[in-house]
Amino acid sequence: MRTITYHEPRSVDEACQLLAELGSEARVIAGGQSLMVLLKQRIVDPGHLIDIKRVAELDHVRFDGGAAHIGALTTHRAIETGQPIRGKLPMLSEAVAKLGSVQIRNWGTVGGNLAHADPAGDLAPILIALGASVKVVSARGTRSLPLESFFQDFYETALGPDELLAEVEVPEPAEDVRACYVKESIRLGDMAIVGVGAALAIDENSGRCTNIRIIVGAVDRTPVRASRIEEALRGALPEKKALRDICQDGVADYHPLPDIHFSSDYKRTLMAVLIRNVLEKLIYGAN
Ligand SMILES: Cc1cc2nc3c(=O)[nH]c(=O)nc-3n(C[C@H](O)[C@H](O)[C@H](O)COP(=O)(O)OP(=O)(O)OC[C@H]3O[C@@H](n4cnc5c(N)ncnc54)[C@H](O)[C@@H]3O)c2cc1C
């Protein structure tokens, strides 16, 4: 039988101190929804668990300096239902409502979801599309990095063994920005077969697309950008019927990783369809 020593810090400093002392011997636990599965299957086997659920400093949503600051312990449900996020970042609330079930959203945390780095996670595509960055803390100090460079491989992030994900910072979108997330899953609330988050602005004089970002989850080891489609639409005034070709051509170079249910070809086709759906919704307001 193995023994795991359980720690329950009450502050970020205390949690960082424990991480500095224990390093890769320890795992942080937040909601435990993903970590417990890994522990049961012995995919991870830490000697120490650092339970951060009682670190109140990590449970906050603040708006200042033109951005939302979302503490790592904020639950999915708080983002889905809480003001002022619903008012200022409605696209984020709507995206989170597609994650799991109410029970899962009541307990799972933003920090846990991102640090777990499941390529099919629902938060990364919409947050990257919105230009989010993450604040990471340790006993050595604090650093920020774009969320886009946080994901490094399957279930791997840029977090060092002594680091804690403390906060997600999401810039408040300008008034002309439109963004949304769509996913396709086998059953409502399942992980995505493919998920697409996108944001763009439409120039009010010319009607052209600017600042376009399209992020696709569940097709590769980390979320990927649909760069060719972004390029085709940047500064363009796309006609609705041209979008189908732009999306089909734009995914031709991708070879999505197949899974036990779906082939790579199926996922590539789904990628094109979902990206087109998102773009039609954002550009023309279609459902
Ligand atoms: C039945 C079920 C259905 C689900 N459906 C979906 C879905 O449809 N879409 C989706 O995106 N997700 C889904 N999830 C995942 C879930 O929503 C949580 O987001 C996810 O499990 C992680 O959150 P957590 O707080 O439970 O993290 P934990 O399980 O506690 O931790 C996950 C990982 O992150 C690390 N970690 C946690 N917090 C931090 C931190 N602050 N700093 C550094 N490392 C940290 C842990 O060490 C661990 O490696 C589902 C989960 C379940 C159980």
The ligand as a MOL file (V3000), in Angstrom:
LIG
                    3D

  0  0  0     0  0            999 V3000
M  V30 BEGIN CTAB
M  V30 COUNTS 53 58 0 0 0
M  V30 BEGIN ATOM
M  V30 1 C -17.5340 13.3550 -15.6440 0
M  V30 2 C -16.6450 14.5080 -16.0720 0
M  V30 3 C -16.9810 15.2090 -17.2280 0
M  V30 4 C -16.1650 16.2620 -17.6550 0
M  V30 5 N -16.4930 16.9230 -18.8020 0
M  V30 6 C -15.6940 17.9050 -19.2410 0
M  V30 7 C -15.9900 18.5870 -20.4520 0
M  V30 8 O -16.9830 18.3270 -21.1460 0
M  V30 9 N -15.1120 19.5650 -20.8480 0
M  V30 10 C -14.0030 19.8980 -20.1260 0
M  V30 11 O -13.2500 20.7910 -20.5320 0
M  V30 12 N -13.7240 19.2870 -18.9540 0
M  V30 13 C -14.5270 18.3040 -18.5070 0
M  V30 14 N -14.2240 17.6880 -17.3330 0
M  V30 15 C -13.0400 18.1740 -16.5570 0
M  V30 16 C -13.4960 19.0500 -15.3680 0
M  V30 17 O -14.4010 19.9410 -15.7260 0
M  V30 18 C -12.3850 19.8670 -14.6470 0
M  V30 19 O -12.1820 21.0650 -15.3320 0
M  V30 20 C -11.1130 19.2010 -14.6160 0
M  V30 21 O -11.3510 17.9360 -14.1000 0
M  V30 22 C -10.0290 19.8550 -13.7520 0
M  V30 23 O -10.4880 20.6260 -12.6800 0
M  V30 24 P -10.2590 20.2470 -11.1820 0
M  V30 25 O -10.4230 21.4920 -10.4170 0
M  V30 26 O -11.0870 19.0720 -10.8110 0
M  V30 27 O -8.6870 19.8520 -11.1920 0
M  V30 28 P -7.8990 18.6430 -10.4930 0
M  V30 29 O -8.4470 17.3310 -10.9190 0
M  V30 30 O -7.7900 18.8950 -9.0220 0
M  V30 31 O -6.4670 18.8840 -11.1340 0
M  V30 32 C -6.2340 18.6070 -12.5020 0
M  V30 33 C -4.7360 18.8090 -12.7960 0
M  V30 34 O -4.3830 20.1720 -12.6600 0
M  V30 35 C -3.4000 20.3720 -11.6160 0
M  V30 36 N -3.8160 21.6020 -10.9680 0
M  V30 37 C -5.0550 21.9030 -10.4920 0
M  V30 38 N -5.0910 23.1830 -10.1030 0
M  V30 39 C -3.8400 23.6830 -10.2950 0
M  V30 40 C -3.2570 24.9660 -10.0940 0
M  V30 41 N -3.9620 26.0200 -9.6250 0
M  V30 42 N -1.9480 25.1380 -10.3930 0
M  V30 43 C -1.2150 24.1040 -10.8840 0
M  V30 44 N -1.7260 22.8710 -11.1220 0
M  V30 45 C -3.0240 22.6790 -10.8360 0
M  V30 46 C -3.4460 19.1250 -10.7850 0
M  V30 47 O -2.1950 18.8600 -10.1910 0
M  V30 48 C -3.8070 18.0640 -11.8190 0
M  V30 49 O -2.6470 17.6920 -12.5230 0
M  V30 50 C -15.0100 16.6320 -16.8920 0
M  V30 51 C -14.7010 15.9280 -15.7130 0
M  V30 52 C -15.4910 14.8670 -15.3050 0
M  V30 53 C -15.1190 14.1390 -14.0540 0
M  V30 END ATOM
M  V30 BEGIN BOND
M  V30 1 1 1 2
M  V30 2 1 2 3
M  V30 3 2 2 52
M  V30 4 2 3 4
M  V30 5 1 4 5
M  V30 6 1 4 50
M  V30 7 2 5 6
M  V30 8 1 6 7
M  V30 9 1 6 13
M  V30 10 2 7 8
M  V30 11 1 7 9
M  V30 12 1 9 10
M  V30 13 2 10 11
M  V30 14 1 10 12
M  V30 15 2 12 13
M  V30 16 1 13 14
M  V30 17 1 14 15
M  V30 18 1 14 50
M  V30 19 1 15 16
M  V30 20 1 16 17
M  V30 21 1 16 18
M  V30 22 1 18 19
M  V30 23 1 18 20
M  V30 24 1 20 21
M  V30 25 1 20 22
M  V30 26 1 22 23
M  V30 27 1 23 24
M  V30 28 2 24 25
M  V30 29 1 24 26
M  V30 30 1 24 27
M  V30 31 1 27 28
M  V30 32 2 28 29
M  V30 33 1 28 30
M  V30 34 1 28 31
M  V30 35 1 31 32
M  V30 36 1 32 33
M  V30 37 1 33 34
M  V30 38 1 33 48
M  V30 39 1 34 35
M  V30 40 1 35 36
M  V30 41 1 35 46
M  V30 42 1 36 37
M  V30 43 1 36 45
M  V30 44 2 37 38
M  V30 45 1 38 39
M  V30 46 1 39 40
M  V30 47 2 39 45
M  V30 48 1 40 41
M  V30 49 2 40 42
M  V30 50 1 42 43
M  V30 51 2 43 44
M  V30 52 1 44 45
M  V30 53 1 46 47
M  V30 54 1 46 48
M  V30 55 1 48 49
M  V30 56 2 50 51
M  V30 57 1 51 52
M  V30 58 1 52 53
M  V30 END BOND
M  V30 END CTAB
M  END
